[in-house]
Amino acid sequence: MVGACPAMKAVFDRIRRFAKVDAPVLISGESGTGKELAAKAIHERSFFGKGPFIAINCGGLPENLVASELFGYERGAFTGATERRIGRIEAADGGTLFLDEIGDMPLSLQPQLLRFLQDMTFRRVGGKELIHVRLRVVTATNVNLEQAIRGGFFRKDLYFRLNVLRLELPALRERQGDMDVLVRYVLRRVSEEHGVTCPRLSDSVLHLLQSYDWPGNVRELISAMRRAVILCDGTALEAKDFAFLRRDDLTIRPAGEGALVGRPMLRQRKPSVDELRRALAANANNVTRTARQFGVSRVTIYTWLKNRADVRYGRDRPLPS
């Protein structure tokens, strides 16, 4: 992690302090702000730093697979379970378990996670043996968990268990004092990654990058810099190498009105019911894919629709006609 602005200095200070104590850490921030990097920084500086760092994206798996990924399973636990498999919790024993997108943890699984956090014991799916581990738990979210609690999508007791230490990461647009050093750092790393001579960066290009608000944060900056370096046909990056960052190319277009189905929508504003209906229809009524299209989590989609009685957490159902 790179930065020297006041907001990042506060982040680095908290990372150092949090690493010294064995308590759960909840990292919050927009998508692309570096939450996993922060989790690794805490891990590497902690008592558990010599152990494994095991990450799982709670929103990246079908609901019926999350339990077996977390807790593992015994042979014969379900169809296809031909041998025992340890889960991410067991693999993280002696190290750090990083639960990314904790706000997307299925509501049905949250009580099991809470029980595990209370005494660090669990059973594999289909198993009877009580297994004890010692590890540190770090979680991350890009959604408002307090709002998710009010909407009935996240357990309040689990939130209190996870939110012992809180680390909030600033969006890139809030780190203007860091843009110069961060852009040059990313440019150097990307050039090394692709085995090319690091191109020069003019003041005009730096100003262009500083004036852009980076809705995808550091992740988008890295992607943009990689694209510009690969396509650069000279020894210096010019404004034309970043033409794809023009603001007029970044407005939301609802599915069915020129947008590419499945393409993330970069502005996270609440769409109308009609826009949601069209997006769900374009994604075969799958809430998970629709959430990806809007660039938000499933919890956010359900929050938008919480007044619709036919939509429930963990189920991909269509809106009524």
Secondary structure as the mmCIF struct_conf table of DSSP 4:
data_model
#
loop_
_struct_conf.conf_type_id
_struct_conf.id
_struct_conf.beg_label_comp_id
_struct_conf.beg_label_asym_id
_struct_conf.beg_label_seq_id
_struct_conf.end_label_comp_id
_struct_conf.end_label_asym_id
_struct_conf.end_label_seq_id
BEND BEND1 CYS A 5 CYS A 5
HELX_RH_AL_P HELX_RH_AL_P1 PRO A 6 ALA A 19
TURN_TY1_P TURN_TY1_P1 LYS A 20 LYS A 20
BEND BEND2 VAL A 21 VAL A 21
BEND BEND3 ALA A 23 ALA A 23
STRN STRN1 VAL A 25 SER A 28
TURN_TY1_P TURN_TY1_P2 SER A 31 GLY A 32
BEND BEND4 THR A 33 THR A 33
HELX_RH_AL_P HELX_RH_AL_P2 LYS A 35 GLU A 44
TURN_TY1_P TURN_TY1_P3 ARG A 45 ARG A 45
BEND BEND5 SER A 46 SER A 46
TURN_TY1_P TURN_TY1_P4 PHE A 47 LYS A 50
BEND BEND6 GLY A 51 GLY A 51
STRN STRN2 PHE A 53 ASN A 57
TURN_TY1_P TURN_TY1_P5 CYS A 58 GLY A 59
BEND BEND7 GLY A 60 LEU A 61
HELX_RH_AL_P HELX_RH_AL_P3 GLU A 63 PHE A 71
STRN STRN3 TYR A 73 TYR A 73
TURN_TY1_P TURN_TY1_P6 ARG A 75 GLY A 76
BEND BEND8 ALA A 77 PHE A 78
TURN_TY1_P TURN_TY1_P7 THR A 79 GLY A 80
BEND BEND9 GLU A 83 GLU A 83
STRN STRN4 ARG A 85 ARG A 85
HELX_RH_AL_P HELX_RH_AL_P4 ARG A 88 ALA A 91
TURN_TY1_P TURN_TY1_P8 ALA A 92 GLY A 94
BEND BEND10 GLY A 95 GLY A 95
STRN STRN5 THR A 96 ASP A 100
TURN_TY1_P TURN_TY1_P9 GLU A 101 GLU A 101
HELX_RH_3T_P HELX_RH_3T_P1 ILE A 102 ASP A 104
BEND BEND11 MET A 105 MET A 105
TURN_TY1_P TURN_TY1_P10 LEU A 107 LEU A 109
HELX_RH_AL_P HELX_RH_AL_P5 GLN A 110 ASP A 119
BEND BEND12 MET A 120 MET A 120
STRN STRN6 THR A 121 PHE A 122
STRN STRN7 VAL A 125 VAL A 125
TURN_TY1_P TURN_TY1_P11 GLY A 126 GLY A 126
STRN STRN8 ILE A 131 HIS A 132
STRN STRN9 ARG A 136 THR A 141
BEND BEND13 ASN A 142 VAL A 143
HELX_RH_AL_P HELX_RH_AL_P6 LEU A 145 ARG A 150
TURN_TY1_P TURN_TY1_P12 GLY A 151 GLY A 152
BEND BEND14 PHE A 153 PHE A 154
HELX_RH_AL_P HELX_RH_AL_P7 LYS A 156 LEU A 162
TURN_TY1_P TURN_TY1_P13 ASN A 163 VAL A 164
STRN STRN10 LEU A 165 GLU A 168
HELX_LH_PP_P HELX_LH_PP_P1 LEU A 169 ALA A 171
HELX_RH_3T_P HELX_RH_3T_P2 LEU A 172 GLU A 174
HELX_RH_3T_P HELX_RH_3T_P3 GLN A 176 ASP A 178
HELX_RH_AL_P HELX_RH_AL_P8 MET A 179 GLU A 193
TURN_TY1_P TURN_TY1_P14 HIS A 194 GLY A 195
HELX_LH_PP_P HELX_LH_PP_P2 THR A 197 PRO A 199
STRN STRN11 ARG A 200 LEU A 201
HELX_RH_AL_P HELX_RH_AL_P9 ASP A 203 SER A 211
BEND BEND15 TYR A 212 TYR A 212
TURN_TY1_P TURN_TY1_P15 PRO A 215 GLY A 216
HELX_RH_AL_P HELX_RH_AL_P10 ASN A 217 LEU A 231
BEND BEND16 GLY A 234 THR A 235
STRN STRN12 ALA A 236 LEU A 237
HELX_RH_3T_P HELX_RH_3T_P4 ALA A 239 LEU A 245
HELX_RH_3T_P HELX_RH_3T_P5 ARG A 247 ASP A 249
BEND BEND17 THR A 251 THR A 251
STRN STRN13 ALA A 255 ALA A 255
TURN_TY1_P TURN_TY1_P16 GLY A 256 GLY A 258
STRN STRN14 ALA A 259 ALA A 259
HELX_LH_PP_P HELX_LH_PP_P3 LEU A 260 LEU A 260
TURN_TY1_P TURN_TY1_P17 VAL A 261 GLY A 262
HELX_LH_PP_P HELX_LH_PP_P4 ARG A 263 MET A 265
BEND BEND18 LEU A 266 ARG A 267
HELX_LH_PP_P HELX_LH_PP_P5 LYS A 270 SER A 272
HELX_RH_AL_P HELX_RH_AL_P11 VAL A 273 ALA A 282
TURN_TY1_P TURN_TY1_P18 ASN A 283 ASN A 285
HELX_RH_AL_P HELX_RH_AL_P12 VAL A 287 PHE A 294
TURN_TY1_P TURN_TY1_P19 GLY A 295 GLY A 295
BEND BEND19 VAL A 296 VAL A 296
HELX_RH_AL_P HELX_RH_AL_P13 ARG A 298 TRP A 304
TURN_TY1_P TURN_TY1_P20 LEU A 305 ASN A 307
TURN_TY1_P TURN_TY1_P21 ALA A 309 ASP A 310
TURN_TY1_P TURN_TY1_P22 TYR A 313 GLY A 314
HELX_LH_PP_P HELX_LH_PP_P6 PRO A 318 PRO A 320
#
